[in-house]
Amino acid sequence: MPTDREKLLKGFRRLLITVFLMFTGPVVLYQAFKNQDHPWYIPVLIIGAILALGAMAMGFWGIKTLVDAFFAKPKSKS
């Protein structure tokens, strides 16, 4: 059973985005909690939460794409 290279590369790209989000989300959240008296506290907190949730979603999505690339049935050429 051949591996779908296009899906495999797409899965690795999504996992690279996940790694980026895994670092930026907590850093933004930390900065928000460190500056609770600042007027931008709530918007920065919301952005950090979105980045953290995005990291989790992209992680699941990337792993699913990799699994599909390895184990999905090949497309018929008709």
Biotite code that builds the C-alpha atoms (Angstrom):
import biotite.structure as struc

atoms = struc.array([
    struc.Atom([0.000, 0.000, 0.000], chain_id="A", res_id=1, res_name="MET", atom_name="CA", element="C"),
    struc.Atom([1.739, 3.209, -1.140], chain_id="A", res_id=2, res_name="PRO", atom_name="CA", element="C"),
    struc.Atom([1.891, 6.316, 0.998], chain_id="A", res_id=3, res_name="THR", atom_name="CA", element="C"),
    struc.Atom([0.207, 9.464, -0.278], chain_id="A", res_id=4, res_name="ASP", atom_name="CA", element="C"),
    struc.Atom([3.161, 11.880, -0.347], chain_id="A", res_id=5, res_name="ARG", atom_name="CA", element="C"),
    struc.Atom([1.003, 14.969, -0.796], chain_id="A", res_id=6, res_name="GLU", atom_name="CA", element="C"),
    struc.Atom([-1.023, 14.207, 2.341], chain_id="A", res_id=7, res_name="LYS", atom_name="CA", element="C"),
    struc.Atom([2.131, 13.287, 4.207], chain_id="A", res_id=8, res_name="LEU", atom_name="CA", element="C"),
    struc.Atom([3.732, 16.671, 3.484], chain_id="A", res_id=9, res_name="LEU", atom_name="CA", element="C"),
    struc.Atom([0.496, 18.460, 4.385], chain_id="A", res_id=10, res_name="LYS", atom_name="CA", element="C"),
    struc.Atom([0.458, 16.608, 7.718], chain_id="A", res_id=11, res_name="GLY", atom_name="CA", element="C"),
    struc.Atom([4.053, 17.586, 8.488], chain_id="A", res_id=12, res_name="PHE", atom_name="CA", element="C"),
    struc.Atom([3.276, 21.214, 7.617], chain_id="A", res_id=13, res_name="ARG", atom_name="CA", element="C"),
    struc.Atom([0.344, 21.168, 10.029], chain_id="A", res_id=14, res_name="ARG", atom_name="CA", element="C"),
    struc.Atom([2.547, 19.713, 12.752], chain_id="A", res_id=15, res_name="LEU", atom_name="CA", element="C"),
    struc.Atom([5.113, 22.473, 12.186], chain_id="A", res_id=16, res_name="LEU", atom_name="CA", element="C"),
    struc.Atom([2.340, 25.036, 12.624], chain_id="A", res_id=17, res_name="ILE", atom_name="CA", element="C"),
    struc.Atom([1.345, 23.161, 15.786], chain_id="A", res_id=18, res_name="THR", atom_name="CA", element="C"),
    struc.Atom([4.859, 23.478, 17.211], chain_id="A", res_id=19, res_name="VAL", atom_name="CA", element="C"),
    struc.Atom([4.840, 27.210, 16.482], chain_id="A", res_id=20, res_name="PHE", atom_name="CA", element="C"),
    struc.Atom([1.451, 27.625, 18.181], chain_id="A", res_id=21, res_name="LEU", atom_name="CA", element="C"),
    struc.Atom([2.530, 25.466, 21.134], chain_id="A", res_id=22, res_name="MET", atom_name="CA", element="C"),
    struc.Atom([5.190, 28.043, 21.974], chain_id="A", res_id=23, res_name="PHE", atom_name="CA", element="C"),
    struc.Atom([3.409, 31.277, 21.086], chain_id="A", res_id=24, res_name="THR", atom_name="CA", element="C"),
    struc.Atom([0.118, 30.480, 22.862], chain_id="A", res_id=25, res_name="GLY", atom_name="CA", element="C"),
    struc.Atom([1.574, 29.959, 26.351], chain_id="A", res_id=26, res_name="PRO", atom_name="CA", element="C"),
    struc.Atom([3.955, 32.927, 25.952], chain_id="A", res_id=27, res_name="VAL", atom_name="CA", element="C"),
    struc.Atom([1.059, 35.237, 25.087], chain_id="A", res_id=28, res_name="VAL", atom_name="CA", element="C"),
    struc.Atom([-1.008, 33.834, 27.970], chain_id="A", res_id=29, res_name="LEU", atom_name="CA", element="C"),
    struc.Atom([1.910, 34.345, 30.361], chain_id="A", res_id=30, res_name="TYR", atom_name="CA", element="C"),
    struc.Atom([2.295, 37.945, 29.232], chain_id="A", res_id=31, res_name="GLN", atom_name="CA", element="C"),
    struc.Atom([-1.419, 38.540, 29.718], chain_id="A", res_id=32, res_name="ALA", atom_name="CA", element="C"),
    struc.Atom([-1.428, 37.133, 33.261], chain_id="A", res_id=33, res_name="PHE", atom_name="CA", element="C"),
    struc.Atom([1.730, 39.054, 34.104], chain_id="A", res_id=34, res_name="LYS", atom_name="CA", element="C"),
    struc.Atom([0.112, 42.368, 33.122], chain_id="A", res_id=35, res_name="ASN", atom_name="CA", element="C"),
    struc.Atom([-3.377, 42.098, 34.603], chain_id="A", res_id=36, res_name="GLN", atom_name="CA", element="C"),
    struc.Atom([-3.562, 45.821, 35.351], chain_id="A", res_id=37, res_name="ASP", atom_name="CA", element="C"),
    struc.Atom([-2.958, 46.779, 31.724], chain_id="A", res_id=38, res_name="HIS", atom_name="CA", element="C"),
    struc.Atom([-5.957, 47.909, 29.640], chain_id="A", res_id=39, res_name="PRO", atom_name="CA", element="C"),
    struc.Atom([-5.080, 45.347, 26.930], chain_id="A", res_id=40, res_name="TRP", atom_name="CA", element="C"),
    struc.Atom([-5.295, 42.439, 29.409], chain_id="A", res_id=41, res_name="TYR", atom_name="CA", element="C"),
    struc.Atom([-8.578, 40.927, 28.125], chain_id="A", res_id=42, res_name="ILE", atom_name="CA", element="C"),
    struc.Atom([-7.755, 41.126, 24.372], chain_id="A", res_id=43, res_name="PRO", atom_name="CA", element="C"),
    struc.Atom([-4.294, 39.613, 24.918], chain_id="A", res_id=44, res_name="VAL", atom_name="CA", element="C"),
    struc.Atom([-5.783, 36.893, 27.116], chain_id="A", res_id=45, res_name="LEU", atom_name="CA", element="C"),
    struc.Atom([-8.348, 36.041, 24.424], chain_id="A", res_id=46, res_name="ILE", atom_name="CA", element="C"),
    struc.Atom([-5.659, 35.937, 21.719], chain_id="A", res_id=47, res_name="ILE", atom_name="CA", element="C"),
    struc.Atom([-3.505, 33.667, 23.873], chain_id="A", res_id=48, res_name="GLY", atom_name="CA", element="C"),
    struc.Atom([-6.432, 31.332, 24.533], chain_id="A", res_id=49, res_name="ALA", atom_name="CA", element="C"),
    struc.Atom([-7.226, 31.170, 20.821], chain_id="A", res_id=50, res_name="ILE", atom_name="CA", element="C"),
    struc.Atom([-3.583, 30.370, 20.019], chain_id="A", res_id=51, res_name="LEU", atom_name="CA", element="C"),
    struc.Atom([-3.491, 27.631, 22.670], chain_id="A", res_id=52, res_name="ALA", atom_name="CA", element="C"),
    struc.Atom([-6.738, 26.087, 21.441], chain_id="A", res_id=53, res_name="LEU", atom_name="CA", element="C"),
    struc.Atom([-5.469, 26.392, 17.875], chain_id="A", res_id=54, res_name="GLY", atom_name="CA", element="C"),
    struc.Atom([-2.362, 24.435, 18.830], chain_id="A", res_id=55, res_name="ALA", atom_name="CA", element="C"),
    struc.Atom([-4.482, 21.594, 20.170], chain_id="A", res_id=56, res_name="MET", atom_name="CA", element="C"),
    struc.Atom([-6.764, 21.576, 17.134], chain_id="A", res_id=57, res_name="ALA", atom_name="CA", element="C"),
    struc.Atom([-3.880, 21.717, 14.641], chain_id="A", res_id=58, res_name="MET", atom_name="CA", element="C"),
    struc.Atom([-2.123, 18.922, 16.518], chain_id="A", res_id=59, res_name="GLY", atom_name="CA", element="C"),
    struc.Atom([-5.100, 16.599, 16.202], chain_id="A", res_id=60, res_name="PHE", atom_name="CA", element="C"),
    struc.Atom([-5.687, 17.665, 12.613], chain_id="A", res_id=61, res_name="TRP", atom_name="CA", element="C"),
    struc.Atom([-2.025, 17.135, 11.666], chain_id="A", res_id=62, res_name="GLY", atom_name="CA", element="C"),
    struc.Atom([-1.863, 13.687, 13.255], chain_id="A", res_id=63, res_name="ILE", atom_name="CA", element="C"),
    struc.Atom([-5.115, 12.707, 11.542], chain_id="A", res_id=64, res_name="LYS", atom_name="CA", element="C"),
    struc.Atom([-3.695, 13.807, 8.189], chain_id="A", res_id=65, res_name="THR", atom_name="CA", element="C"),
    struc.Atom([-0.538, 11.764, 8.770], chain_id="A", res_id=66, res_name="LEU", atom_name="CA", element="C"),
    struc.Atom([-2.542, 8.677, 9.707], chain_id="A", res_id=67, res_name="VAL", atom_name="CA", element="C"),
    struc.Atom([-4.714, 9.134, 6.616], chain_id="A", res_id=68, res_name="ASP", atom_name="CA", element="C"),
    struc.Atom([-1.588, 9.423, 4.466], chain_id="A", res_id=69, res_name="ALA", atom_name="CA", element="C"),
    struc.Atom([-0.248, 6.114, 5.785], chain_id="A", res_id=70, res_name="PHE", atom_name="CA", element="C"),
    struc.Atom([-3.407, 4.035, 6.072], chain_id="A", res_id=71, res_name="PHE", atom_name="CA", element="C"),
    struc.Atom([-6.007, 5.443, 3.653], chain_id="A", res_id=72, res_name="ALA", atom_name="CA", element="C"),
    struc.Atom([-6.993, 3.439, 0.616], chain_id="A", res_id=73, res_name="LYS", atom_name="CA", element="C"),
    struc.Atom([-5.414, 4.722, -2.605], chain_id="A", res_id=74, res_name="PRO", atom_name="CA", element="C"),
    struc.Atom([-7.629, 6.636, -5.014], chain_id="A", res_id=75, res_name="LYS", atom_name="CA", element="C"),
    struc.Atom([-8.813, 4.749, -8.074], chain_id="A", res_id=76, res_name="SER", atom_name="CA", element="C"),
    struc.Atom([-7.585, 6.120, -11.407], chain_id="A", res_id=77, res_name="LYS", atom_name="CA", element="C"),
    struc.Atom([-10.854, 5.735, -13.281], chain_id="A", res_id=78, res_name="SER", atom_name="CA", element="C"),
])
